[in-house]
């Protein structure tokens, strides 16, 4: 029986717990959670998740402990739970900028740590999650945690020293995509087409395009050419995106995102 604990039951923590509790893995695991907000804990009862009175209790009952709190709360939380952490505990951080070195400085010098960068579509079971295994965490322990995120979408392992760089790719990119979508919906409204019509059409275009990227076997360049008839409407639009330096703008946004991650890192 795998024992999993969560310190923090906010939206992201709740989504991970709910996904695990409703999955085929549920029979092989026990899930514990603590949050100072009793209302957040109460909603977990429906899913068979056991509430704990403190973070210490979560640590004492769990091998895998998800630190599902905001980065600014880590100092307080780690100070509180450090006395209960053992060399067998696997600490899983889902907070941007938090490093294994920092977690060890507040707990044990050789604490087992897994760094995770999920994204908000995980709330719908469509997450894209990057994970880094930090020694001395072993392969079995890493697989156990990765399996939980596999339930909620797609996962990929990245090197520990690239966890800040990956934030732009999957952690922050949904916001960039939403802004892109807003521009299309705003254009439709300007032309007298309601958002009720435009948004579903554009959203489905995103879904279909994503499937083409992952499942068609074509490269990105080939996919662009497939939509772009010579002298046609798509090429006319693409010319404007190239003139507006869309690719350079995206690179600048990702670079700024990574720079900020390093500034917030601890």
N, C-alpha and C positions, 0 to 999 in steps of 0.2 A: 504494500500500500504506500503510495507516494503522498507525502504530506506537504501541502503548499499553504503558505501564509501571505496575507496582504496587509501592509501597513498603509492605509489610505484606501478609501472606497469611493473616490470621485468617479467621474465619467470614464476615464481610461481604465482605472483599476476595476470598476464594475463591469466594463465590457469584457475584460480578460476573464474575470471570474465567471461571468454568465456564460461565455463561450465554452469554458472548461466544464462547467457544471452541466451543460446541456449536451455535451459531446459523448462520443463512445468511450472516452477516457474516464468519464465520471466515476464509473464503478471501481476504478483502480486508484482513486485519489480521495483524500480528505482535504477540504479547503477551510481555512480559518481566516478571519479578518478582524482588524481593529480600525476604527475611525472615531475621533472625538464627537462627530456628528451622529447622534443616535438614529436620526431619520435615514441616513445613508446605510447604516447597519441593518435597519429594519427591513429594507427592501431586499436584502440578501436571503432572508429566511425562506422565501418562496423557492429558492434554488438549492436548498439544503446546505447552505454555507454557514458554518458555526461562527458566531460572534465571540470576540474575546474582549476582556476588560482592559487590556493594555497591549502595547507593542511588545513588552517583555513576554506576555503570555503567548503571543503569536510566535515569537522566536523559540520559546520552549517547546511548542507543539509542532513546529515545521522544520523540515530540512531546507526547502526552497522558500525564501522570503522575498517577496516583491516589495520594493520600496516605491510605492505609487503615490509619492507626495511631491509637491513643487520644490524646485531646487533650493529656494530660500528657506525651506523647512528642514533641510537635511542636517544642518548642524544640531538642531534641537532633537530631531528623531534619532540620529546616530548616537548622540550622547546618552539618550534614554535607554536604548537597547543594547549598547556595547557590552555591558556586563554579562548579558545572556548569550552572546554570540560565541559559538565554538568553531573549531577548525573544520567541522563537518558541515556547518551552515553554508548554504549557497545564497549569496545576496544578489538580487536582480534589480538593477536600477533602470527605470524607464524615463529618467529625467535628462534633458539636454544639458550638456556641459559638465555633468558629474563624471569624474574619472575614477578608475579603480584605485589609483594612488591615493586620492583623497579619501575614499571609503576606508581604505586600509589604515590611513593615518588616524582615523577616528574609531577604529575597531581593533582588528588584529593585523599585525604586519604581513601575515600570510593568508589573509581572508580570501575565500573563494568568491569571485565576482563575475557576473555576466552583465555586460552593458547592452541595453536595448533601446532602439529608436523606432517606436511604432508611429502610426499616424491615425488621425481621427476616423477615417473610413472603417477602422477596426470596430467602431460602434455598430456597424451594419454587417460585420463579418466579412468585410472586404478590405482589410488592412494590408499594408505593405510594411513589413517589419525587418529592420536590420539588427543583427545581433553580433556581438564580439565576445569570444571566450577568453577570459583572462586567467592565466596560470596562477595557482595550481588547479583550477577547475578542470575536471577530466571530461572526456568525450561523452561518457554516459550521462553525466550531470548536464552537460550542455544540450544534449539531445532531448532530455526530459523537458527542459525549458523551451527549446525550439518547437517541440511538438505542441505545446500549449498555444503558441502563436500561429502555428500552422492551421489550427482550428479556425482562427479568425481571419484568414487570408493567406497571403504569400509571404515567405521569409527568405532572407539571404544572409549568409555569414560574411562579415567584413573584418579586416584587421582592426585590432584595438586602436591603432594610431590613425584610423580613418573614420572614427565614429563622429567626429565633428564635421568632416567634409560630407558625410552621407546625409546629414540633416536636410540640406537643400534639396537632395534628390527625392527623398520620400517623406521626410518629416514636415517640412515647410511647403513643399510643392503643391499640396492641395489648395492652399491659400492662393498661390500664384495661378493655379488653374481656375479657381473660382473668379478671380479678377478678370482673367481672359474670357470666361463665360459671360461675365457681366457686360463686357464690351460688346459682345454679339447680341445679347438681349437688349441692350440700350440702343444698338443700331436698329434692331427690329422695331422697337417702340418708336423711334424717329421716323420710320417708314410706315407707321400705322399698323404694325403687327403686334398683337398683345403678347405679354410675357407668358400667358397661359398656353399660347401656341408655340412661341419661339423656344422657351426653355426646355420643354420635353424633347423637341426636335434636336436642339443642340446637345442636350445631355445624352440622347441616344447616339448622336454622332460621335461623342466622346467614347461611349461604351464600345461602339462598333470599331472605331479607329484603334482603341486599345487592344481589342481582340485581333485586329489585323497585325498590330505590332508584335503580339506574342504568339499568334497561332498560324499566320499565313505563310511563314517561311521567307517572306520578302524582306529586304533591307529597308531602312527608313527612306533612303534615296529612291529605291524602286517604288515604294508606296506613294511617294510624292509624285513621281512621274505617271503613275497609274491614274491619278486624279487630274493631271494637267495636260489637257489636249492642246496641241499647238494652236496659238492664236485664240484660245478660249478664255472663259471667264475666270477660271482658277489661276491661270498664269498672270492675268491682269491683277488679281488680288495679291498673288505671291510677290509680284514686282514691288508692290507697296510695302510689304512686310520686309523684303530685303532692303529696300531703300530706307526703311525706318530702323534698320539694324536690329531686328528682333533677336537674332541669335546672340549678338553682342550684349543686348539688354538682359537677356536671360543669364548670360555668363556673369554680368555685373551683379545681378540679383543674387545668384548663388554664391559669388565671392563675398558679397556683403553679409550674407547669412552665415557663412563659415567664419568670417572675421569676428562677428558678434559672438558666435559660439566659443571662440577662443577667449574673448574678453570675459565671458560669463563663466568660463571653466574654473572648476576647483576640485 
